[in-house]
């Protein structure tokens, strides 16, 4: 399998107890997957362990067959003095340049490409930053609240476009929006916190794609399973 985490253990420096102990899970196929749970249960920490941004942990992370693994979040900022189009043109992979205009259109950013990053709204900045990551050559991209401050209808259009355009890429989507996670994601790792010990439960999402519809009863059942796991 391309991504396998086995017996992951981790404790913050100076903490009296371990955040994770014996955490294991895997992702067997590309697509949109999710980490879901309340703040402070280790979603971002596990994501950074997977991408190699945190090295001090026990257990093993195997990424056989996956190339570069990237972590993105909604707090990152591009140079405020540079126009969006100029910055993207300088930092994206040459092999992905043909997709830049397609992503700009799908993300509703056509009117922003000539503007300086610092002049954009928070939601526009988050979308531009995500475009920057999508246009890199990578096998897995973590999206940690990457669509924060983006309205619901635009988020839906963006997620469905990403799933169609990058069907062979792995995504880990971190969000506090349970309905969004249930609708759009495939494998969902639900984090819970019981007496300061983090536990995880794997739930199957509805994995909505463009042109498909969802059964309300199946969606409700998934939502209930996620909430019970959390």
N, C-alpha and C positions, 0 to 999 in steps of 0.2 A: 504494500500500500504506500502511496506517496507521502502521507503524513501519519506518523505513529508517535504518540507520547506515552511513555511507560513509566509508571511509579514516580511521577514527578513530585519532588518535595522542595519546599521553599519557605524561608523565614526572612522577614525584614530584619536588617541589622539592629540589634538591641531589643528585638521583640522577645517576649517571654514564651511565645508559642509559635508553632509553624502555621503558615497560611495554608499550604498544601501538604498533604502526606499521602503518598500512594495514588496520586491522581493519574488516571490512564484514559485515553480516548484515541480515536483515529478518524481520518477522513479518507474515504476510498475512491471518491470521484470528484471531478471539478464541479464548480458551481458556487452558489451562495449558501454559506453556512453561518451559524450565529453563535455568539456567546451572549447569554441573557441572564440578568440578575440584578439585585440592588447594588448601589455604590459600595465600594470597599470590600468586595468579596473576591477580588483577584482576577477579574476578566482582563484588564489591561496588562497585569503582571504576567499572566499565562501567555497572552499574545506576544509580549516582548521576549519571553523565554523562547517561544517558537521561532521568532524572527532573528534571534541571536543578540538582541539588544540587552538582555540580562543573561549573564553567563554563570552566575553563582547559584546553582541549583543541583539537586540530586536527581537521579533517574536519567532517562535517555529521550532524546528527540531525534527521530529519523525522518529525513526529508528526501528519500530516494526518488530520483527522477525529477525533482523540482529544482529549478534554477533559482535565481535571486528571490529572496523573501523580503517584502517591504512592509513597514508599519506606517500608517498615516493617521492623523487625528485632526480634530477641528480647531486646535490651538496653534497650528503652524501658520506662519505668515511669509509671504514672498516679499521681495524688495518693493517698498512703497513708491520708489521713484521710477520704476520700469513699467512700461505698458504691458498689459496681459499678453498680447500677441508676441511682443518682442521677447519677453521672458520665456514663454512656452517654446518659442522657436529655438532658443539657445539651450534649453535643458532637456528636451525630449529626445528619445532615441530616434535616429534617422529612419529606422525601419517602421516607425509608428507615425511619421509625419503625415502620411496620407489620411490618417484617421483623426487628425486634430480638428479639422473643420466639421466633421461628422459629430464629434463629441461636443464641440462648442454649440452646435445647433441643438443637439439633444438635451443639453444642459440649460438651454435658454440663456446663453451668454453672448449671443451674436452682437448685441448692442454694447457690450462691455470690452471687447477685445482691444479697442484703441485707448481705453482708459487706464490710468495708473492704478495699481493694485490697492494702494492706500485710500483711493477715492471710492472704492466699492463698498456696498453694504456687507454686513457680516455673512449673510447667506450667500452672496455672490462670491466673497472671498473663499468660503468653504468649498464652493463648487469649483472654482478655478484651481484650488489646491488639489482637489480630487482628480481633476483632469490631468494635472501634472503627473500624478502617480500612475494613473491608468495608461499614460503614454510612455511608461518605462517598460523595458523588457523584464518581466518577472513571472515567476510561476505561482506565487501566492501574494495576495495583498490583503493586509488587515485594514479594515475601515472602522476606526474607533470614533464613533459619533461624528463621522466625517460629513454627514448631511444635517448637522445641527443648524438651526436658524433657517432652514429651507422649508417652505410650506408643503403641506401633505401631498397635494396633487403633483407638484414638481418632483418631490422625492419619489413618488411612484413611477413617474415617467423616466426618471434617471435610473432607478434600480432595474426596471424592465429593459431599458436600453443597454445597460451594462451587461445584463445576463445574455442578451442576444449577441452583442458585439464581441464579448470575451467568453464565449461558451466553454473554452478549454482551459480557462484560468481558475485557480482556487481563490475564493474570497472568504474571509472571516469577518462578519458584520457584527459590530458591537453596538447595541442600542438599548435604550430603556423603553422603547415602544413595543409592547407585547403584541399588538395587532399586526404591526409591520413585520416583526420577526416571524410570527405564525404564518402570515400570508406568503411572504417572498422567499423564505429560507428553507433549505432542505434539512440537513442535520443541525439540530439546535442543542448546544450544551448549556443546560440550565444550572446556574450557580445558586446555592443556598447557604445560609450561615446559621448553624445550630450550636449554641454555646461556644462561639468563636472558632468553631471548626468548619471549614468550607467543605461542602459536599456537592457533587455534580450528578446530574441525571441527563441522559440523552433522550431527546424527544424528536419525533419526525414531524417536520413542518410541511406546509401545503405546496411550497415551491412554485408559486404562480409564475407563469410566463406570458409573454405577449400573445394575445389572441385566445387565451384560455379563460375559463370561468371557474369559480370555486363554489362548492356546495356549502351553504351556510351551516348545515348541521356538522359537516366535517371540520369546518373552520372553528366552530364553537367547541367541538371536542378537543381540538388541538390547543385552543386557548385554555381550556380547563386543565388539560394535562400539564401545560407549562406552569400555570399558577399553582397547581398542587405540588409540582416538583420544586418550585421556588420557596 
